[in-house]
Amino acid sequence: MIRSKASLHAQSMASTYAMVVLLSQMGQISKIYSEDLEMAKLLSAFIVIENNCWFNNKIETNSLTMPSLSIFKIFGNGVFEFLIEVLKEKYNGK
């Protein structure tokens, strides 16, 4: 059971990362994610860990591991970078 859940998580991360890079290259989300692959990995991890509901994924995309396209567009067009800046200010000040 543990192994299958780990492989499902790895599949989810891989497909989310590929979608982030692809959407960035197509101009649907910020270009930073096709230029800085570490940022693409961070956004992918954020989407998978914080915004991943298997039930909603199944309804929206017919896949347990692929989040809805709107999540990518919301966080990939400035919201995620804003969150990073807020966290940097908060924790660099202490």
Secondary structure in CASP SS format (residue, H / E / C, confidence):
PFRMAT SS
TARGET T0000
AUTHOR 0000-0000-0000
METHOD secondary structure of the structure
MODEL  1
M C 1.00
I H 1.00
R H 1.00
S H 1.00
K H 1.00
A H 1.00
S H 1.00
L H 1.00
H H 1.00
A H 1.00
Q H 1.00
S H 1.00
M H 1.00
A H 1.00
S H 1.00
T H 1.00
Y H 1.00
A H 1.00
M H 1.00
V H 1.00
V H 1.00
L H 1.00
L H 1.00
S H 1.00
Q H 1.00
M H 1.00
G C 1.00
Q C 1.00
I C 1.00
S C 1.00
K C 1.00
I H 1.00
Y H 1.00
S H 1.00
E H 1.00
D C 1.00
L H 1.00
E H 1.00
M H 1.00
A H 1.00
K H 1.00
L H 1.00
L H 1.00
S H 1.00
A H 1.00
F H 1.00
I H 1.00
V H 1.00
I H 1.00
E H 1.00
N C 1.00
N C 1.00
C C 1.00
W H 1.00
F H 1.00
N H 1.00
N H 1.00
K H 1.00
I H 1.00
E H 1.00
T H 1.00
N C 1.00
S C 1.00
L C 1.00
T C 1.00
M C 1.00
P C 1.00
S C 1.00
L H 1.00
S H 1.00
I H 1.00
F H 1.00
K H 1.00
I H 1.00
F H 1.00
G H 1.00
N H 1.00
G H 1.00
V H 1.00
F H 1.00
E H 1.00
F H 1.00
L H 1.00
I H 1.00
E H 1.00
V H 1.00
L H 1.00
K H 1.00
E H 1.00
K H 1.00
Y H 1.00
N H 1.00
G C 1.00
K C 1.00
END
